[in-house]
Amino acid sequence: MVTAVTLAHFSDIHFGRDVDLDQVGVIEQIVAEVRPDAVVIAGDLTQRARHGELQRALVFVQTLQRTAPVLVIPGNHDVEWWRSPFGLLGAGRRYRKYRMYFGPDLAPRLEIPGAVIGSALTSHGVALGSMTWNLNDLAVKGHLPRSEADRLGRYFESAPAGAVRVAVIHHNVLRGAISRRMGLARWRSAQRLLRATGADLILCGHDHQEGAGQLDGVVVVATASGHVRGRIRGGRPAAFNLISIDDTAISVQHLRWEAATRQFVPADMARFGRARPAR
């Protein structure tokens, strides 16, 4: 018997000059009303990892924590990679400012009744593992080190029987429907590593377009677009996800911003039968 679980899933809020604070306020209101079992924020809380942006992001997280536990991870915009390109001055310099506000753990875990939620760090800035032939991707692409995937797999192996295993990374796992881009360098290898963790559900962000699909039976839910003016893929409205999990299915409800009413309203919904991948 699986305990029913509801998750609120956000990503790419990009606190900074162009953030739409009306949307942020409505998000806070909806979370307080829905009362999900947990909130997942899959990175890119800020635009430039500035102190003021991180401080506003922390207030947002603390507000949501009044209602439910929150798991948050860094995205590529939260990493000061220029302080240590290619890790030449040590990897820790990239995340020093982020850690000041969100703690030392860059890949936190969260356990709630019915689910274990684990994360893996894919945001490394300009790093050897993220290199591609496209120079525009130098600080944008992510990569999934085998050590991160192995650690996540060990965590899921120790999960209680019947618990849903939820993996969280920042970069999109499936190709963007509009951008046609993969978020991860060496994406085929990354997909194999993620499947091998034993995850039932993968939550991600980065591509600024909401969506849901499958990776060999594993349900993959992409972020909700960034809640920021001018950064929505294909001119689409901002969105976020409410995910419901029970014995038989994983259901994904996208909520999109409606400019006329200044509210997030229910939009597309996807439903996947529960099928645990082979381990």
N, C-alpha and C positions, 0 to 999 in steps of 0.2 A: 504494500500500500504506500503510495507516494503522497506526501503532504503537499497540498496545493500551494503554489508560490506565485506571487506577483512581483515583477521587477519593473522599475522605471529606468529607462536607458537614455542617456544623453551623451553628447560629445561635441567638440569643436564649438564651444561657446565663444571663445576668443574675446574675453574681456579686454577692453582697450577703447580706442577712439570711436570705433563704429558700432560697438555693441548696442543692441536694441534693449534697453532696460525695461520697457513695457513687457516684452516677451519674457524676460527673466522673472519679473514680478508675477506674471500669470503662471509660469512654471511652478514657482514656489507655492502659489495658491492651489494648483491642481494636485501637487504632491501631498499637501496637507489634507486635501479632501479625499483623495483616493487611498492614502495610507498604504503604499506598497510595502512589501516585506523587506525590500532593500532597494537602494538607488545605486546605479552604476554610471560613472562618468568616465568615458573612455578617452580622456586626454584632450589636449589643446584647450585648456582653460583660458589661456592668454593669447595675445597677438605677438608680443615681443619679450615675454618673460620679465617685464619690468616690475619693480616693487609694488607700484600702485595697482597694476593689473592682478598680481598675485594676491594682494590684500583684499581686493574686491571679490576675487574668486573664492578666497577662504571664507568670507562672510556668506557667500552663496552656499558653500558646502555646509557651513555651520547651521544655516537656516534650515536646510534639508534634513540635517541630523536631528532636529527637534522632532521629526516625524518618523524617520527610519534610519537604520545604519547605512552609511555611504562608503562605497569603494571607489577611489579615484586614482588614476594613473597619469603620468606625464605623456604628452604628445610632442611631436617634433617642434611645435612653436613654444613649448615650455622649457626647451633645452638650450642653454647658452653654449652651443657647440664651438663658437668662435673663441672661447676661453681655453679650449684645448682641442684644436682640430686633429683628427686622427688619434686622439688620446695621447698626444705627445707630452702633455703636461699632467697626465693622469685623468682617468675618466671622471673622478669625483668633482672636478672643477665645473663640468658641464651642468651638474645637477645641484650645485651648492645653494643657489637661490631658491629653487623649487623646494628643496629639503627644509629650508628655513620655515616654510609655511605648512608643508604637508607631511613632514616627518622623514625619517631616514629611509624607510622602505619604499623602493621604487616599483615593487611588484607585490603589493599587499594581498592578503587573503581575507575572506569573510565567510563565516559559517552562520547559517540561519536554519531554522527547522525546515527540512525538506530540500535543502540545497547547500552545496559548497561552491564558493566563488573564488577562483584563483586567477591571478593575472601574470602576464609575462611582459618584460620590457622589450619593446621594438624600436623605441625612439632614442637614437644614438647620435643624431646630427651627422656631421661629416666624419664618416668612419669607414674603414676598409670594407667591412661587411655589407655596407649599404651602397657601394659603388656600382654605377651603371654607366652605359655609354652616353646617356643623356646628361649633359652638364647642368641642365635646369633642375635635375633631381638630386644634386649633391647634398643639400641639407634637408631634403623633403622625404626621400625614400627611407623606409625602415628596414630592419632585418631582424630575424628571429634566431639568436644563437642556440645551438643544440643544448647548451647547459640550461638555458631558460626553459626550453620545452621539457627537458628531462626532469627538472625540478617540479614543474607543473604536473607532469605525469605521476611522480611519486606522491604528490599531494592528493591527487585524485584516487590513487590506489588505496589510500588510507581513509577515504570517505565512508561514512556510514552506509550500510546497505539501503538501497532505494533512494538515496539522495541524488538529486540532479547535479551534474557536474558542469559548471559554467566557467568557460575560459574567457578572459578579457584581454584584448590587446588594442593598441591604438590604430594601427594601419589596416586598411581594408584587405580582407582575405580573398574575396571574389572580385572579379573585374568590374569596375564601375560601369553602370548601365549607360550613363551619358559620357563620362570621361574616357571610357574604354581603357582605363589605366589600372594596373595592379599597385597596391600600396607597398608591397614588400619586394625588395631585391631577392633574387633566387626564390621566386614565389612557389615554384613546384616543390622544392625541398621544404620550404616553410609549411606548405599544405600537408605534406607527408608527416612532418614533425607534429603538427597540430592534431592530425587524425590519431597519431600514436599516443597522444596524452590520455585518450579515453574520454575526452569531453563529449557531452551530449549537446551542448549549445555554446556557440562562440559569439561574443559581442565585440564589435569593433567600431571604428569611426573613420576619420581622415578624409574621405572622399566627398563629404558634404552632400550626400544624397542618401535618403533612407531607403531601405530595401531588405528583403529576406529571401534566402535561398538555402541550398543544401550543398554540402561537400561530402560526397560518399556517405550519405545518411546522417551526417552531423548538421544540425540546423545552424545557419550563420545569419546573424542579424546585423545589418550595417547601420551606422549612425544615422540617426537623425541628423539632418543638415545642421550646419552652424547657425546659431541664433544671432546672426550679425548681418547688418546691411551690406550688400555688395559682395557677399562671399557664398551665395547659394548657387549650387550647381545648376546650370541651365535656366536660371531665372526662376527656379521653383521656390515656393514659400518654405520657411523654416519648419522643422518638424522634430518630433521626438517619439519614442516608442514606449508603449506599455506591453509587457510580455507576461502572459499567464501560462502556468505549467501545471498539469494535473496528471492523473494516471494514464490518460490516453493520448494527450496532445500537447504541443507547444503552440500557443496562439500569439500572434504579433499584431497589435493594433497601432497603426501609425496615426499620430495626431499632427495636423498641419495648421500653420498660422493662417488665419483668415483676416485680411487687412480691414475689411469692412466692419467687423465686429470687435477687432483687436482681441481675439481669443484663439486658442488652439482647439480645433474641432476634430472629431473622429473622421478619418479618411479610409484608406485602403486597410484591409485586414488579411493576414495570411495565417494558415493553420497547417501544422505538420503533425502527422502521427508519430507517437513516441516510438523510436527505434534506436536502441543503444548500439553503437558501432562495435564491431569485433575488436577485442583487445589482444 
